[in-house]
Structure formats: C-alpha cells, structure tokens
C-alpha cells in the first residue's frame, strides 16, 4: 500500500530544494552582493512519486541553476540504485524553474546544496536470498572474532544494488556491531543513527511494518545516548533522551538513561572547557564533507584540526551565521538565539575538536 511517508518527506525535500543555495559556481563573492536563486514553481516544485513505484529508494542528488534560471547538471550522486525511481526524480528536478541567482545585479550560475530524498513504503519486507546469504556469512565471521572479514561484507552490503529499507537497516546493525568490537565509536554512532532515521520515519508515519522491534529500538537509542555522553555531546544526548522518553517513559532502560544524562551534565558543568571530537563525512564520493553537533554553551571554538575546514556555520532558532574561519578568537552565540548547532564543512576525513567554554 502507498504510504504517507513518501509524500510528507518529499514535501520536506521540496522546501530544502528551493531554499538552499551554495552560491555562484567558481566564484567568491561578498554576501551583500549576492542574491540566491528562488524557485518559481511554488508547491508544484515538490518532488512527488506515485504508488507505481513499489521499491524502497534513497538517494542524494545535486543540480545547478544557470543564468537563465534553468536546471542544469542534475545528477544522482549516491543511491541504493533503483534506476526507474532515479529517472523519474531527475525528470522532475530538470523541469523546475527558477529566478537565477544574481551578483551585483547580474545573473550568475549557482549550485544547490545536495538534497537527500527518501522513498520507503509501508509493506512487509524481507531480505533477498543473495543478501541474506552474505549477511549470514558476515555474522559467522563476527562470531569467530574475524572482524575484518565481517567488516568487508558489511561494506559490500551497504553498496548492494536495489537493497530495500529492511536490508539497509540490517547492514547497519552489522556494521555498528563490528565498529563496536573495533573500538570505532564514531562509526558505530553513525550506523546506529542511520537505523534510527529509518525507524523514526516509519514510526512517525504510523507504519504497521517497522524495521526494529520496540524493545530492541530502545536499546539502540540507549547505546546512542551512551556514545553521545562519552563523547561530551550533551545537547545531542538530550535529544536522544527526549525521544526515548516519548517512546518508553517509565521503562527501566529509559529511567537509567535519564540518570546517566544528569550525572554527565553535572560532571561537564564542573569543568571549565570540554571538547567534542568530530570527523567530516561526505554524503557522496568526492562531495564536500560535513559534521554537525548541537551546543549547550554560548562560547565555543575549534582546535586540533587535522585536514581542511572550509566553512563553519552557526544555525539556531534565532537565525544562522557564517562564522569567520580560521579564527583565533572564540565564537559566541548571539543573545536570544537558542537551539544552536554548529555545521562544519571541508575535506572528507578531516578531524577536529569543538570546544565549549562552560559559563560561570
């Protein structure tokens, strides 16, 4: 049955498409001189599909807007490889109309930010025979502590053409388990968060067919909370705890999680400065990489960069701001701005430490 999730999520994507622009291609311009492209199609610009598309699909696509307002260079950069859906989506993207970006009053070419599009259906799913065989072999390696072999199969499964949403979740469960054994907390967290995105989309849209049993899902969220607290990601951990309480308030695992959160919060407040270590990850091969984290303190700075950082954005409920980088000074959240997040972009694999100064 055709589910509501595709329509709701495509609406979100449509909003992002018309609002986000990186700026004119191949140029550096003063912000005051640059006016981004705007979509002329209104609600008709929303990317929609119909119930004839019965395969789960998710992809990242990009496009440029030329000086006439036409979409050019539209391309899928990463996907689970469902050709019919990719073709239908790109045809809609290419048909969108824009007022072009301008610089100093002159129309210029601009590039949209990468767009993530997800299409999943509320229907029973199972692993295909080939996928299931590889998956079983990986767990055999895991049981024998052959983690490199298990990781190799996990990587293969995450590139498996046409994999459905359940298979994607299974591959991430495997990858997170291997990362845990190898002591790679960052990779484990990323894989678990990927599972949560799929499960949460299903739950938020009242799917009958979800991907993880309720008790197991709470345990996954609890593990995410632990990783976030261990990494000093207090604000992100707060969001995770809120969601756990929404799903299972009063459950022992949730009560224990709340107690750990309070203890971690008190410990960080006794410090003068604490750091969150991050790694910039690309959405697609050769694409710009990024890393995001939420803030609990108003004063912060970045140090110990190993690689290349290009931009640092501060995004809050009160607005957003491009921060000066590199900077020898600490940054401060403007008065009245709340719910802030730092978004760092640059070269894939870049590692850094974001420090927050505890207010006294």
Number of C-alpha atoms within 10 A of each C-alpha: 8 15 18 16 21 24 18 15 19 19 17 15 19 21 16 17 23 21 13 16 20 13 24 26 13 9 9 9 12 8 10 8 11 19 19 23 29 19 19 15 13 13 11 12 20 22 24 18 15 10 11 8 16 15 16 21 22 20 21 18 23 19 21 23 28 22 19 14 22 16 22 17 12 16 16 20 16 15 20 20 18 18 13 10 20 19 13 14 18 17 13 15 22 17 13 20 19 19 17 25 25 19 19 12 10 12 20 23 24 26 23 23 19 21 19 20 19 20 22 23 23 20 14 10 15 12 16 11 9 9 17 15 11 16 21 13 14 26 21 15 16 19 11 10 13 14 20 14 16 26 22 12 22 24 14 15 23 17 16 17 13 17 22 22 26 22 22 21 23 22 26 23 19 24 25 26 21 25 20 15 13 14 11 12 17 17 18 24 20 17 20 21 17 16 24 19 12 19 22 17 18 21 15 10 14 14 18 11 15 20 23 17 9 13 12 10 18 20 14 20 23 21 16 24 26 19 17 22 20 14 17 20 22 23 20 19 24 20 13 19 22 14 16 24 18 11 15 15 14 11 14 10 17 23 16 12 22 19 11 15 20 12 12 16 17 11 10 14 14 10 11 11 15 17 18 17 17 20 23 23 21 17 19 17 11 10 14 17 21 23 19 17 18 20 23 21 16 17 17 21 16 22 14 10 14 12 14 15 20 13 15 21 17 20 19 19 11 13 11 15 13 12 15 12 13 11 11 10 11 12 16 15 18 14 8 8 14 16 12 21 19 19 17 23 21 20 19 22 16 19 19 22 17 19 20 23 19 17 12 6
